[in-house]
Amino acid sequence: MVRRANEAVAIGTFDGVHLGHRRVLEAARATGLHVRVLTFHPHPRTVVQGNLVELVSTVERRAELLRALGAAEVTVVPFTLATASQEPEEFAAEQLARADVVVAGEDFRFGSRRRGDLQLLERLGHEVIAVPLLAGVSSSEIRRLVHEGDLAGAAAQLGRPVELDGAVVPGDQRGGTLGYPTANLALDPTLLVPPYGIYAGAARPSGGEEHRAAISIGTNPHYGGSERRIEPHLLGFEGDLYGQRLVVELWERLRDEEVFASEAELVAQIARDVERTRTSIRPV
């Protein structure tokens, strides 16, 4: 690996890029050096433990957020069982050879049997900045809050609203016939999704303008659906979104999914959802 002089490497999983992760980036930026972030995908616990860890943000969105916080470069290390079993010294020689300074949360561990720590990196000749953990803030806690539908609590830890991020694909095209066309969002199956229901928020197409959005998450029980659908209706949007990437912010849970006595009642409720969306307040 070609060494870059004067480089600070911030290392960690950074899932969700929450307020604690921001502190690591701030410490790296404070060095005044070229800031490179070293992160991992898939989630290490998914690989090592064999249990799916739902991601707070996609790896693509993670990289965008890290760059927005001042990372000049983001390196995503493919995390495999071989990565997990590397001797810590071997991992450091392979991945951190360019680092003058290594910045990480104070509990960061790496390598075989998690034997590597920041003290080892110091012994290997790196200047190390250990960033204290932010009490009560973690990706695991954010997952818990989202599963409970506490979007405001999760947003407070993220420093931004909870997001969904995916590509627009063809759906039932039923919304257009009801007067409220929706985009059918295909998500990475490992992405964290809140409970079924109707939400107020916003949606932003790739390179496009953000629009407030009323978002349905669920199976469309009024029509007897069985597959989960993520369907934002973008207020004031006209155009074709098929094939585009869409980042959707979830601000407020408006109600549960429902089965209505008639389609007319469904349309009237959607109209009320849209009006509530117009006045909904972004949580952070």
C-alpha angles and dihedrals in degrees: 000000000000111000117234112208117235100015128158114201118203108200132194144090092273093192106182094001091243129180093280091053089049089059090057091051091047090053091050092049091048089066089069090227132123103282119222121178119212112200138162138236133218098035107269093231091055090056099040100039098031092229122120113252109201110230119232088210135010116257089248092054091044090058091048092051092047092051090048088056092055107276108148091196136017121202116193111201113205101236114218137157086265089057091049092051096048116119107252092239090053092049091050093049091049101041107023103040090112096050121109089173128024118203123191144139111286093249096052114141131178145169134034112354086354089279093145118091139156092273089059090052089053090053088051089059104262124132104236132203112196110200115208115240118255105243114249095002118114141131089246091056091048089053090052093049093048092049088054091050093245097144094162092053092048092046090053089058094043096045087227137053122287109268140205118202128192150115125284112243133174115283136173091298087218096130093066092056089053092051095254109089115199137198114235107222122209110206135197101261090231094058119113112248126187124232120295115277145092118297139188118223143105139281131208123194118213107286091353140111122280116247130189109252139198105215129202117202115184145047103305092245092187087070096038095253122171105183121082113251130189106204122172120188107209110215113231094002122136122180146061118299099174112135094009125123113244127196110202123196118206112211107163139003107235103183148320124281111269144194110227130208091238142002089251090061090049092053091048090052092048088053089054090048090053092050091051089049090056090061100035115122123228105244097226 
